């Protein structure tokens, strides 16, 4: 059971590290990301926070997976 739990945690970490930065690249290029003056909008900022949380969860999942195996 511990190997299964570690595997799920590692898969979560890998998914977050690969999927979210690619998604954020698309968000950055979206017309809603900047206003007419070129300043970032709430759309951009919310997605930046989501990216940060996803990467933090990836790190936590990686550490937890290692700890489960130990």
N, CA, C and O of each residue as an XYZ file, in Angstrom:
280
protein
N       0.821     -1.206      0.000
C       0.000      0.000      0.000
C       0.863      1.268      0.000
O       0.497      2.269     -0.615
N       2.013      1.223      0.692
C       2.862      2.417      0.729
C       3.463      2.719     -0.635
O       3.657      3.882     -0.989
N       3.756      1.676     -1.399
C       4.298      1.899     -2.746
C       3.236      2.557     -3.621
O       3.544      3.445     -4.416
N       2.000      2.126     -3.476
C       0.909      2.732     -4.246
C       0.746      4.210     -3.868
O       0.599      5.066     -4.740
N       0.773      4.495     -2.585
C       0.638      5.891     -2.132
C       1.795      6.739     -2.661
O       1.579      7.857     -3.128
N       3.008      6.222     -2.591
C       4.165      6.964     -3.100
C       4.050      7.184     -4.601
O       4.393      8.254     -5.104
N       3.570      6.175     -5.314
C       3.413      6.294     -6.765
C       2.403      7.386     -7.120
O       2.639      8.189     -8.023
N       1.291      7.410     -6.410
C       0.278      8.442     -6.664
C       0.854      9.827     -6.372
O       0.612     10.769     -7.127
N       1.603      9.957     -5.298
C       2.209     11.257     -4.967
C       3.232     11.679     -6.023
O       3.285     12.851     -6.395
N       4.036     10.745     -6.504
C       5.020     11.067     -7.543
C       4.329     11.444     -8.859
O       4.750     12.379     -9.540
N       3.268     10.711     -9.211
C       2.531     11.048    -10.436
C       1.897     12.433    -10.337
O       1.868     13.176    -11.318
N       1.397     12.773     -9.174
C       0.838     14.112     -8.962
C       1.916     15.178     -9.151
O       1.677     16.203     -9.789
N       3.081     14.935     -8.603
C       4.177     15.898     -8.738
C       4.575     16.070    -10.207
O       4.759     17.191    -10.681
N       4.702     14.962    -10.912
C       5.093     15.028    -12.329
C       4.033     15.763    -13.150
O       4.361     16.604    -13.987
N       2.771     15.444    -12.906
C       1.695     16.114    -13.634
C       1.745     17.622    -13.413
O       1.681     18.393    -14.370
N       1.858     18.044    -12.151
C       1.856     19.478    -11.853
C       3.059     20.186    -12.463
O       2.937     21.318    -12.930
N       4.209     19.541    -12.464
C       5.421     20.177    -12.998
C       5.355     20.313    -14.520
O       5.869     21.285    -15.074
N       4.732     19.355    -15.199
C       4.691     19.424    -16.656
C       3.454     20.127    -17.204
O       3.551     20.837    -18.205
N       2.310     19.949    -16.581
C       1.077     20.495    -17.137
C       0.901     21.986    -16.854
O       0.572     22.750    -17.762
N       1.113     22.405    -15.622
C       0.799     23.788    -15.253
C       1.679     24.832    -15.930
O       1.147     25.841    -16.393
N       2.996     24.648    -16.016
C       3.781     25.677    -16.734
C       3.389     25.808    -18.200
O       3.395     26.914    -18.740
N       3.054     24.712    -18.846
C       2.613     24.788    -20.248
C       1.288     25.521    -20.349
O       1.083     26.320    -21.263
N       0.389     25.252    -19.415
C      -0.895     25.951    -19.390
C      -0.675     27.448    -19.159
O      -1.335     28.281    -19.780
N       0.249     27.780    -18.270
C       0.490     29.189    -17.965
C       1.087     29.925    -19.165
O       0.857     31.124    -19.321
N       1.834     29.246    -19.996
C       2.339     29.871    -21.224
C       1.175     30.320    -22.102
O       1.209     31.403    -22.687
N       0.147     29.480    -22.189
C      -1.038     29.850    -22.974
C      -1.790     30.997    -22.319
O      -2.304     31.881    -23.005
N      -1.855     30.984    -20.997
C      -2.526     32.072    -20.277
C      -1.791     33.389    -20.552
O      -2.430     34.417    -20.779
N      -0.474     33.365    -20.534
C       0.325     34.574    -20.756
C       0.077     35.193    -22.127
O       0.131     36.412    -22.286
N      -0.192     34.353    -23.104
C      -0.419     34.844    -24.465
C      -1.869     35.234    -24.726
O      -2.183     35.825    -25.759
N      -2.736     34.907    -23.799
C      -4.161     35.193    -23.955
C      -4.397     36.706    -23.915
O      -3.722     37.427    -23.180
N      -5.337     37.167    -24.694
C      -5.650     38.600    -24.754
C      -6.167     39.131    -23.423
O      -6.029     40.320    -23.133
N      -6.762     38.260    -22.614
C      -7.305     38.691    -21.324
C      -6.214     38.877    -20.261
O      -6.504     39.375    -19.173
N      -4.982     38.493    -20.549
C      -3.904     38.562    -19.566
C      -3.404     39.993    -19.343
O      -2.856     40.304    -18.285
N      -3.591     40.853    -20.330
C      -3.109     42.238    -20.219
C      -4.196     43.193    -20.696
O      -4.983     42.883    -21.590
N      -4.211     44.358    -20.072
C      -5.186     45.371    -20.502
C      -4.608     46.186    -21.645
O      -3.531     45.873    -22.153
N      -5.312     47.222    -22.050
C      -4.881     48.049    -23.185
C      -3.553     48.745    -22.922
O      -2.796     49.016    -23.853
N      -3.270     49.035    -21.656
C      -2.011     49.698    -21.300
C      -0.860     48.717    -21.134
O       0.279     49.136    -20.928
N      -1.137     47.421    -21.220
C      -0.085     46.417    -21.099
C       0.123     45.897    -19.685
O       1.019     45.086    -19.448
N      -0.692     46.354    -18.747
C      -0.570     45.886    -17.366
C      -1.283     44.552    -17.208
O      -2.277     44.282    -17.881
N      -0.763     43.720    -16.310
C      -1.393     42.428    -16.099
C      -2.755     42.604    -15.432
O      -2.961     43.503    -14.617
N      -3.666     41.725    -15.802
C      -5.035     41.786    -15.295
C      -5.230     40.762    -14.183
O      -4.326     39.986    -13.871
N      -6.411     40.772    -13.596
C      -6.749     39.794    -12.556
C      -6.714     38.375    -13.140
O      -6.350     37.428    -12.443
N      -7.085     38.230    -14.393
C      -7.033     36.928    -15.070
C      -5.621     36.352    -14.993
O      -5.444     35.183    -14.650
N      -4.641     37.153    -15.304
C      -3.236     36.730    -15.264
C      -2.799     36.433    -13.834
O      -2.156     35.416    -13.572
N      -3.148     37.315    -12.922
C      -2.707     37.161    -11.527
C      -3.307     35.923    -10.872
O      -2.622     35.219    -10.129
N      -4.568     35.658    -11.139
C      -5.209     34.465    -10.569
C      -4.527     33.205    -11.084
O      -4.274     32.274    -10.318
N      -4.232     33.174    -12.359
C      -3.573     32.000    -12.912
C      -2.123     31.885    -12.438
O      -1.602     30.777    -12.307
N      -1.478     33.002    -12.184
C      -0.126     32.954    -11.618
C      -0.159     32.347    -10.219
O       0.718     31.561     -9.860
N      -1.155     32.706     -9.440
C      -1.307     32.119     -8.100
C      -1.591     30.626     -8.218
O      -1.024     29.829     -7.471
N      -2.458     30.241     -9.143
C      -2.743     28.822     -9.347
C      -1.488     28.051     -9.741
O      -1.278     26.930     -9.276
N      -0.664     28.634    -10.583
C       0.598     28.001    -10.963
C       1.488     27.824     -9.741
O       2.062     26.753     -9.538
N       1.605     28.864     -8.931
C       2.435     28.777     -7.736
C       1.952     27.704     -6.772
O       2.756     26.959     -6.211
N       0.645     27.626     -6.579
C       0.081     26.607     -5.690
C       0.331     25.211     -6.265
O       0.679     24.290     -5.526
N       0.158     25.053     -7.564
C       0.370     23.748     -8.199
C       1.824     23.294     -8.054
O       2.089     22.120     -7.795
N       2.763     24.225     -8.222
C       4.169     23.855     -8.081
C       4.537     23.576     -6.625
O       5.373     22.716     -6.346
N       3.918     24.297     -5.709
C       4.123     24.011     -4.293
C       3.569     22.626     -3.947
O       4.208     21.866     -3.220
N       2.393     22.302     -4.462
C       1.830     20.971     -4.245
C       2.701     19.881     -4.855
O       2.803     18.786     -4.302
N       3.317     20.166     -5.968
C       4.233     19.196     -6.577
C       5.416     18.931     -5.654
O       5.824     17.784     -5.468
N       5.956     19.981     -5.087
C       7.081     19.819     -4.164
C       6.656     19.047     -2.919
O       7.368     18.149     -2.471
N       5.515     19.388     -2.368
C       5.007     18.696     -1.180
C       4.734     17.228     -1.501
O       5.036     16.353     -0.689
N       4.173     16.953     -2.659
C       3.903     15.575     -3.059
C       5.197     14.786     -3.221
O       5.273     13.622     -2.829
N       6.193     15.408     -3.788
C       7.486     14.741     -3.959
C       8.101     14.395     -2.609
O       8.554     13.269     -2.399
N       8.116     15.347     -1.709
C       8.675     15.106     -0.377
C       7.864     14.045      0.363
O       8.437     13.160      0.998
N       6.548     14.128      0.286
C       5.693     13.151      0.963
C       5.906     11.761      0.370
O       5.924     10.775      1.106
N       6.065     11.669     -0.940
C       6.315     10.379     -1.562
C       7.605      9.748     -1.095
O       7.662      8.543     -0.850
N       8.636     10.554     -0.971
C       9.908     10.054     -0.462
C       9.768      9.609      0.989
O      10.283      8.561      1.379
N       9.068     10.415      1.784
C       8.890     10.060      3.194
C       8.058      8.785      3.353
O       8.320      7.988      4.254
N       7.074      8.588      2.501
C       6.272      7.361      2.565
C       7.134      6.136      2.290
O       6.962      5.090      2.916
N       8.056      6.275      1.354
C       8.929      5.142      1.034
C       9.965      4.864      2.120
O      10.430      3.734      2.269
N      10.319      5.892      2.868
C      11.300      5.690      3.937
C      10.590      5.171      5.150
O      11.221      4.927      6.178
